[in-house]
Amino acid sequence: MLQFGDISIDSRLLLGTGKFESFETMQACHKASGTQMVTVAIRRVNLDGPDAPSVLDFIDTDTIHLLPNTAGCFTAKDAITTAHLARAAMGTSLIKLEVIGDAVTLFPDAAGTLEAATQLVKDGFTVLPYCQDDPILCQQLEDAGCAAVMPLAAPIGSGLGICNPHNLSLIISRASVPVIVDAGIGTASDAARAMELGASGVLLNTAIAGAGDPVLMAQAFRDAVAAGHAAQRAGRMPKRAFAAASSPMSGLLGS
């Protein structure tokens, strides 16, 4: 079970809401994945109640928690303002904090993220910050009171998978809050690997929305996250430099 503030969820797969060919496809993927939390970019939601369908109309909030995010913010000030707007409009203190530092790589601004996180925690938010796979920054964000840390696996939307498993392992080994691997996941095996490293969960969007069969891929990710988590709990066999017979010859009759 994952715990963020006063909210607990059983699913360790968090999803986004962007890039799907239709709201109906997004909704079907959410159902197939078993997710219980999805991110919503507050700057891309029309909160004035227009006649046109809204992404919020296609999210089953009886079973799925909304995680507003500050996507599109390039300064701590903008992210803080957007978070307050999200809380007022959507009735939740959960916030996925994003402070982007570069428009090309979409890498987060470490200093801006820490500044915004520190203020939002003081303002009573349950902060889940998207950040670089930097063990020092993740520790600083935890010390600032964040409810989780969300280091990237690779650049947003790249599908490159886990580029630096060593750093992720360091972050996971030192964290006392959930570590959610966020961004860059490309396929189900990437998610399984993140969970085998000991991650508490994964957050992804493009890997499902951009798949040939998004609903089938959502199912694959559901199973991969569960399998990776089970494997991590079970404990893998040690690696060896040489072969070891799976059917030992010693102890056989007549030997």
Sequence and secondary structure as in RCSB ss.txt:
>XXXX:A:sequence
MLQFGDISIDSRLLLGTGKFESFETMQACHKASGTQMVTVAIRRVNLDGPDAPSVLDFIDTDTIHLLPNTAGCFT
AKDAITTAHLARAAMGTSLIKLEVIGDAVTLFPDAAGTLEAATQLVKDGFTVLPYCQDDPILCQQLEDAGCAAVM
PLAAPIGSGLGICNPHNLSLIISRASVPVIVDAGIGTASDAARAMELGASGVLLNTAIAGAGDPVLMAQAFRDAV
AAGHAAQRAGRMPKRAFAAASSPMSGLLGS
>XXXX:A:secstr
 EEETTEEES  EEE  SS S HHHHHHHHHHHT SEEEEEGGGS TT  SS  GGGGS TTT EEEEE TT  S
HHHHHHHHHHHHHHH   EEEE  BS TTT  B HHHHHHHHHHHHHTT EEEEEE S HHHHHHHHHTT S BE
E SSSTT     S HHHHHHHHHH SS BEEES   SHHHHHHHHHTT SEEEESHHHHTSSSHHHHHHHHHHHH
HHHHHHHHH      SS   SS STT TT 
